[in-house]
Structures are given as C-alpha cells and as structure tokens.
Amino acid sequence: MNRVYLLQFCVVVAGAGSQATLLSGLSGAFSAGMIRGVILFLAAGLAAVPLLAGEPAPNVSVLDGNVLCIRTSHLTDTFPDEVRSFQPTNKIVGTVLDLRFADGDDKSVDAALKLFTGKKTPLAMLVNSQTRGAAAELATRLRLAKAGILIGSTNPPGKISTDIAVAASLEEERKYLANPFAAPNTNVLISLSAKNELLPFVDHMSEAELVQRRIKDGEDEGDEPLTPRVTPAQPVIRDPALARAVDLLKALAILKPMRG
C-alpha cells in the first residue's frame, strides 16, 4: 500500500476512534483512545522512516571459479549482512569490491569497513569518477588501512588516489557493469584483398571427405565419436578494470604458497 494512502487511512481510523469516545462510556473511551494512540504512533513512524525498498541489494557472484565479486550502488546498514548471506561453495582466493557509480549512507561505512578488514583474502576495489559519498570514504579508509588495492579512474585529486589506473569512459563502464563479458565496440573492418591471396591456403575438404580420410587412416576406431568433445570455453571478462583485478588476485593466490 502506498505510504500516503496508508497515512490517510490511519487518520480516518483515528477520527473514527474519536467519534467512538463520544458514543461510549469511560471504559469505551479509554479503549478507543489507546487504539487511536497506537495508530497515530504507527503513522508517525511510517512518515519518519525512509523507504528502503527502492535501494537495490548488492550483487554478489563468483568469477573464474574462485574470485568473489561484490557490486553495490548504494551502501546501507544492511550491506554487511547481505554480503555474509552469500555462501560460496568454492574456495575463494580474493574479493573484488566494485564501487563504481556508488554512493551510500555515511553511517554505513564503519560496518562495511569492519567487514572487509576482517577478511584474510586480498581485496581489490574498483572506483571511478562517480564513486562518491560513503562509497568513496569506504574505499579511502580501506586503502589507508592497507586492507585493499584501488583500481580504476579517480575523482578529482585529493579524494581517491588509485594504485592501478585504468582508462575507460563512463559509457563503457556502464556497459560493463551490466555485462562484464560484453564484446568491446570496434569500427575496424577486416577484409581480404581483392586478389584473395589466402584462398590457396584454405583447405576446402568437405566433412564427408574428412570422415572417409579418418576411416582410411585407421583413426576412427570403435564407437568413439568422429569429432572430439570440446569443453565450453570460459567467458572472457572484457571489463578492463575488473579483468585486471581478477588477474591480480589470482596471481597473489599463486605467489602466497610460494612464499610460505
């Protein structure tokens, strides 16, 4: 129910309660007055508490099998609990905290700071010129605490200083936030010359001829399939900042055992 209509309903009911006091005795007036007080109290609470339903929950996923990726557009008090509710089944070697285009409530920073400073795995934070407010403060404080590495473009000098700079337009970053595996835009047309000089090097043998050759050469034995089964290729992360963060975390995971 819309909050405005809910408040109007509370006022109407409260008015009905006041009429009931005129028609009832002392005990009835006392009961109606209590009901009216409760209703007005609830109405005031609804008016004072901000609606949080419009704030999207953080997007938590696992990349490349062992890198935890957390994306949020607005930090809230419930952010740490929402992140903890995600229980990955794989062993996690590092975490990417994507704060691009993010802001948040100032009072949410301390809880989020405690969440990430307590992690044993390395942390990489992604920021850009639209990282502001509580999100910018969280990134800065985590970097000062040496709890994570900053990757990406930055706000004006003095607010966020990145460890690894990545050049990307805001339009590209918005596209990659929607789909980090999206193919990059390119206007380069690749064509062969008019002489088609590669034609002599192309094998135009048909599939049937290939099968006959394999049988003749004794390669097709038993009931084995004529073509080997190919494992589906893992999607390639096209987002430059995210790809760099994932590569860095996986490299750190490899180096850690070597150093003991």
C-alpha positions as CSV (number, residue, x, y, z in Angstrom):
1,M,0.0,0.0,0.0
2,N,1.2,3.5,-0.9
3,R,2.5,5.3,2.2
4,V,0.3,8.4,1.5
5,Y,-2.8,6.3,1.4
6,L,-1.7,4.4,4.5
7,L,-1.3,7.6,6.4
8,Q,-4.8,8.8,5.2
9,F,-6.2,5.5,6.4
10,C,-4.6,5.9,9.8
11,V,-6.1,9.4,10.2
12,V,-9.5,8.2,9.2
13,V,-9.4,5.4,11.6
14,A,-8.1,7.7,14.3
15,G,-11.1,10.0,13.6
16,A,-13.4,7.1,13.9
17,G,-11.9,6.3,17.2
18,S,-12.6,9.9,18.5
19,Q,-16.2,9.5,17.5
20,A,-16.4,6.3,19.4
21,T,-15.3,8.1,22.5
22,L,-18.3,10.4,22.3
23,L,-20.7,7.4,22.0
24,S,-19.2,5.1,24.5
25,G,-18.7,5.3,28.2
26,L,-15.5,5.8,30.1
27,S,-14.2,2.3,29.5
28,G,-15.0,2.6,25.8
29,A,-13.4,6.0,25.6
30,F,-10.2,4.6,27.2
31,S,-10.1,1.6,24.8
32,A,-10.7,3.8,21.7
33,G,-8.1,6.3,22.9
34,M,-5.5,3.7,23.2
35,I,-6.3,2.4,19.7
36,R,-6.1,5.9,18.3
37,G,-2.8,6.5,20.0
38,V,-1.3,3.3,18.6
39,I,-2.5,4.1,15.1
40,L,-1.1,7.6,15.3
41,F,2.2,6.3,16.6
42,L,2.5,3.8,13.6
43,A,1.6,6.6,11.2
44,A,4.3,8.9,12.6
45,G,6.8,6.0,12.4
46,L,6.0,5.4,8.7
47,A,6.4,9.1,8.0
48,A,9.8,9.3,9.7
49,V,11.4,6.0,8.5
50,P,12.8,6.2,4.9
51,L,11.6,3.7,2.4
52,L,14.5,1.3,1.7
53,A,12.6,-0.9,-0.8
54,G,14.0,1.2,-3.6
55,E,17.6,0.5,-2.7
56,P,18.9,-2.5,-4.7
57,A,20.7,-5.2,-2.8
58,P,24.4,-5.8,-3.6
59,N,25.1,-8.1,-6.5
60,V,27.4,-10.9,-5.2
61,S,28.9,-13.5,-7.6
62,V,31.9,-15.7,-8.2
63,L,34.2,-15.1,-11.2
64,D,36.7,-17.5,-12.7
65,G,35.6,-20.1,-10.1
66,N,37.4,-18.6,-7.1
67,V,37.1,-14.8,-7.0
68,L,34.3,-13.2,-5.1
69,C,32.8,-10.1,-6.8
70,I,30.6,-7.7,-4.8
71,R,28.9,-4.8,-6.6
72,T,26.8,-2.2,-4.9
73,S,25.3,1.1,-6.0
74,H,24.4,2.3,-2.5
75,L,25.9,1.4,0.9
76,T,23.4,0.8,3.7
77,D,23.4,-0.5,7.2
78,T,22.3,-3.9,5.9
79,F,25.2,-4.2,3.4
80,P,27.4,-6.4,5.6
81,D,24.6,-8.8,6.4
82,E,23.6,-9.1,2.8
83,V,27.2,-9.9,1.8
84,R,27.5,-12.5,4.6
85,S,24.3,-14.2,3.5
86,F,26.0,-15.2,0.2
87,Q,27.8,-18.5,0.9
88,P,30.1,-19.6,-2.0
89,T,30.8,-23.3,-2.3
90,N,34.2,-22.8,-3.9
91,K,37.3,-21.8,-2.1
92,I,37.7,-18.0,-2.5
93,V,41.2,-16.6,-3.2
94,G,40.3,-12.9,-3.3
95,T,37.5,-10.4,-3.3
96,V,36.6,-7.6,-5.8
97,L,34.6,-4.7,-4.3
98,D,33.1,-2.8,-7.2
99,L,32.3,0.8,-6.0
100,R,32.0,2.4,-9.4
101,F,28.9,4.7,-9.7
102,A,28.3,4.0,-5.9
103,D,27.4,6.3,-3.0
104,G,25.8,5.5,0.3
105,D,24.7,6.4,3.9
106,D,27.5,7.8,6.0
107,K,26.6,5.7,9.0
108,S,27.1,2.5,6.9
109,V,30.9,3.0,6.4
110,D,32.1,1.7,9.8
111,A,30.2,-1.6,9.5
112,A,31.4,-2.2,5.9
113,L,35.0,-1.3,7.0
114,K,34.9,-3.9,9.7
115,L,33.6,-6.5,7.2
116,F,36.5,-6.1,4.8
117,T,39.3,-5.5,7.2
118,G,38.5,-8.8,8.8
119,K,38.9,-10.8,5.6
120,K,42.0,-13.0,5.2
121,T,42.0,-13.0,1.4
122,P,43.2,-10.0,-0.6
123,L,40.8,-7.2,-1.6
124,A,40.8,-5.2,-4.9
125,M,38.4,-2.2,-5.0
126,L,37.2,-0.7,-8.3
127,V,36.4,3.1,-8.4
128,N,35.8,5.8,-10.9
129,S,34.8,9.4,-11.1
130,Q,31.3,8.6,-10.0
131,T,32.4,6.9,-6.7
132,R,31.2,9.4,-4.1
133,G,29.9,9.9,-0.6
134,A,30.1,6.9,1.7
135,A,31.4,4.6,-1.1
136,A,34.4,7.0,-1.6
137,E,35.0,7.2,2.1
138,L,35.0,3.4,2.4
139,A,37.5,3.0,-0.4
140,T,39.8,5.6,1.1
141,R,39.7,4.2,4.6
142,L,40.3,0.6,3.4
143,R,43.3,1.8,1.4
144,L,44.7,3.8,4.3
145,A,44.3,0.6,6.5
146,K,46.2,-1.3,3.8
147,A,43.3,-3.7,3.5
148,G,42.9,-3.4,-0.3
149,I,44.2,-2.1,-3.6
150,L,42.5,0.6,-5.6
151,I,42.0,0.1,-9.3
152,G,40.4,2.4,-11.9
153,S,39.9,6.0,-12.7
154,T,39.5,8.5,-9.9
155,N,37.6,11.5,-8.5
156,P,39.3,15.0,-8.5
157,P,42.8,14.9,-7.0
158,G,42.9,14.6,-3.2
159,K,39.8,12.4,-2.9
160,I,40.8,9.0,-4.2
161,S,44.2,8.0,-5.4
162,T,44.4,4.7,-7.3
163,D,47.2,2.2,-7.2
164,I,46.5,0.9,-10.7
165,A,44.9,3.4,-13.2
166,V,42.6,2.1,-15.9
167,A,41.4,4.3,-18.7
168,A,37.7,3.8,-19.6
169,S,34.9,6.1,-20.4
170,L,31.8,6.3,-18.2
171,E,29.7,4.9,-21.1
172,E,31.9,1.9,-21.4
173,E,32.0,1.3,-17.7
174,R,28.2,1.4,-17.5
175,K,28.0,-1.2,-20.3
176,Y,30.5,-3.5,-18.5
177,L,28.6,-3.1,-15.2
178,A,25.5,-4.5,-17.0
179,N,27.6,-7.3,-18.6
180,P,31.3,-7.7,-17.9
181,F,31.6,-10.2,-20.7
182,A,30.2,-7.8,-23.4
183,A,32.4,-7.6,-26.5
184,P,34.1,-4.3,-27.0
185,N,32.8,-1.9,-29.6
186,T,35.0,-1.7,-32.7
187,N,34.7,0.2,-36.0
188,V,37.6,-1.6,-37.7
189,L,36.6,-3.6,-40.7
190,I,38.8,-6.6,-41.5
191,S,38.7,-7.7,-45.1
192,L,40.9,-9.7,-47.5
193,S,42.4,-8.1,-50.6
194,A,40.6,-8.3,-53.9
195,K,43.1,-10.9,-55.1
196,N,42.0,-13.2,-52.2
197,E,45.6,-14.3,-51.7
198,L,44.7,-16.5,-48.7
199,L,42.5,-18.7,-50.9
200,P,45.2,-21.3,-51.9
201,F,46.0,-21.9,-48.2
202,V,42.4,-22.7,-47.2
203,D,41.5,-26.4,-47.0
204,H,38.2,-26.8,-48.8
205,M,37.8,-30.5,-48.0
206,S,34.2,-31.4,-47.0
207,E,33.1,-33.1,-43.8
208,A,32.3,-36.3,-45.6
209,E,35.8,-36.4,-47.1
210,L,37.4,-35.8,-43.7
211,V,35.4,-38.8,-42.3
212,Q,36.5,-41.0,-45.2
213,R,40.1,-40.0,-44.7
214,R,40.0,-40.8,-41.0
215,I,38.5,-44.2,-41.6
216,K,41.1,-44.9,-44.3
217,D,43.9,-43.9,-42.0
218,G,42.6,-46.1,-39.1
219,E,41.8,-43.1,-36.9
220,D,38.1,-44.0,-36.4
221,E,38.2,-47.0,-34.1
222,G,35.4,-48.4,-32.2
223,D,32.4,-46.3,-31.3
224,E,34.4,-43.2,-30.4
225,P,32.9,-40.0,-31.8
226,L,34.3,-38.8,-35.0
227,T,34.9,-35.3,-33.5
228,P,36.4,-34.8,-30.1
229,R,34.2,-33.2,-27.4
230,V,35.2,-29.7,-26.8
231,T,34.8,-28.2,-23.3
232,P,32.9,-25.0,-23.5
233,A,35.2,-22.0,-23.3
234,Q,35.0,-19.9,-20.1
235,P,33.6,-16.4,-20.8
236,V,36.3,-13.8,-21.1
237,I,36.0,-10.7,-18.8
238,R,36.0,-7.7,-21.2
239,D,35.7,-5.1,-18.4
240,P,39.3,-3.8,-18.2
241,A,39.2,-2.8,-14.6
242,L,37.5,-6.0,-13.4
243,A,39.8,-8.2,-15.5
244,R,42.8,-6.6,-14.1
245,A,41.5,-7.0,-10.5
246,V,40.7,-10.7,-11.1
247,D,44.2,-11.4,-12.7
248,L,45.9,-9.6,-9.8
249,L,44.0,-11.6,-7.1
250,K,44.7,-14.9,-8.8
251,A,48.4,-14.0,-9.2
252,L,48.6,-13.2,-5.5
253,A,47.0,-16.5,-4.6
254,I,49.7,-18.3,-6.6
255,L,52.5,-16.3,-5.1
256,K,51.3,-16.8,-1.5
257,P,52.1,-20.5,-1.3
258,M,55.5,-19.9,-2.9
259,R,56.4,-17.5,-0.2
260,G,55.2,-19.9,2.5
